[in-house]
């Protein structure tokens, strides 16, 4: 994917913020342009919004995702989150 690493770096930086986000934003603008930054930021925001809506409404994680995420959920301690009550693991 063109600029794939740049996009991944930006997405990761949105989770940490600060100087890392500023640098990723500047690099994305310098490589892809300001309009691309707006598009990429909108996609990141949309995924964040969908996750919050699903959690807020109690939408359960589907069985396929439950099965595929057992190890990572355990490693990250996600099953201890309050929202894990919506997962039929």
C-alpha positions in Angstrom: 0.0 0.0 0.0 1.4 3.4 -0.9 2.5 5.3 2.2 1.4 2.3 4.4 4.1 2.8 7.0 3.4 6.5 7.2 -0.3 5.8 7.8 0.4 3.1 10.4 2.8 5.5 12.2 0.1 8.2 12.2 -2.5 5.8 13.6 -0.1 4.7 16.3 0.8 8.2 17.2 -2.9 9.1 17.7 -2.8 6.7 20.6 0.2 8.3 22.3 -0.2 12.0 21.3 2.4 14.7 22.1 5.5 15.2 20.0 5.1 11.8 18.3 1.7 12.8 16.9 2.9 16.2 15.8 5.8 14.6 14.0 3.6 12.0 12.3 1.1 14.7 11.3 3.9 16.8 9.8 5.3 13.9 7.9 1.9 12.9 6.6 1.2 16.4 5.4 4.6 16.7 3.8 4.2 13.4 2.0 0.5 13.2 1.2 -0.8 16.7 1.7 -3.2 18.4 4.2 -6.3 16.9 2.5 -5.0 13.4 3.1 -4.3 14.2 6.8 -8.0 15.2 7.1 -9.1 12.0 5.5 -6.8 9.8 7.6 -7.8 11.6 10.8 -11.5 11.1 9.9 -11.0 7.4 9.4 -9.2 7.1 12.8 -11.9 9.1 14.5 -14.6 7.0 12.9 -13.2 3.7 14.1 -12.8 5.2 17.6 -16.4 6.3 17.5 -17.7 3.0 16.3 -15.9 1.2 19.1 -17.3 3.6 21.7 -20.8 3.2 20.4 -20.6 -0.6 20.4 -19.3 -0.6 23.9 -21.8 1.9 25.1 -24.7 0.0 23.7 -23.4 -3.3 25.0 -23.0 -4.8 21.5 -21.2 -8.1 22.0 -18.0 -9.1 20.3 -18.9 -11.7 17.6 -17.7 -15.3 18.1 -15.1 -15.2 15.4 -13.5 -12.2 16.9 -13.7 -13.7 20.4 -12.0 -16.9 19.2 -9.3 -15.0 17.3 -8.5 -12.6 20.1 -8.1 -14.9 23.1 -4.4 -14.6 23.4 -4.1 -10.9 22.8 -7.0 -10.1 25.2 -5.3 -12.2 27.9 -1.9 -10.6 27.2 -3.3 -7.0 27.4 -5.7 -7.7 30.3 -8.7 -6.7 28.2 -10.9 -9.4 29.7 -10.6 -7.5 33.0 -12.2 -4.4 31.5 -15.8 -3.6 32.5 -16.8 -3.9 28.9 -15.6 -7.5 28.7 -18.9 -8.5 30.3 -20.3 -8.1 26.7 -18.0 -10.8 25.4 -19.3 -14.3 25.5 -15.9 -15.9 25.6 
